[in-house]
Amino acid sequence: FWCEENAWHLCVEPRVGEDASVVVITNAWRTVALWHQRAASRVDAPVVWDYHVIVVSRSATVWDLDTRLAFP
């Protein structure tokens, strides 16, 4: 689970575009609940990460390499 490294590599992918941004999701408690993650124990269960990293393209398309949802 190296989301930050994967996001960095994704930013050079031509389909993502030149103006992509890496977004770090976290909070003071370092407990970020996200649903539809491949690491979840069940399809309807959240995963609680200490942080998570996604890529957002200029067109506001979100790229999450850990999601079970359609990609992007």
Summary of the structure (lengths in Angstrom):
residues: 72
radius of gyration: 12.4
end to end distance: 18.3
largest distance: 35.4
contacts: 162
relative contact order: 0.29
helix: 11%
strand: 28%
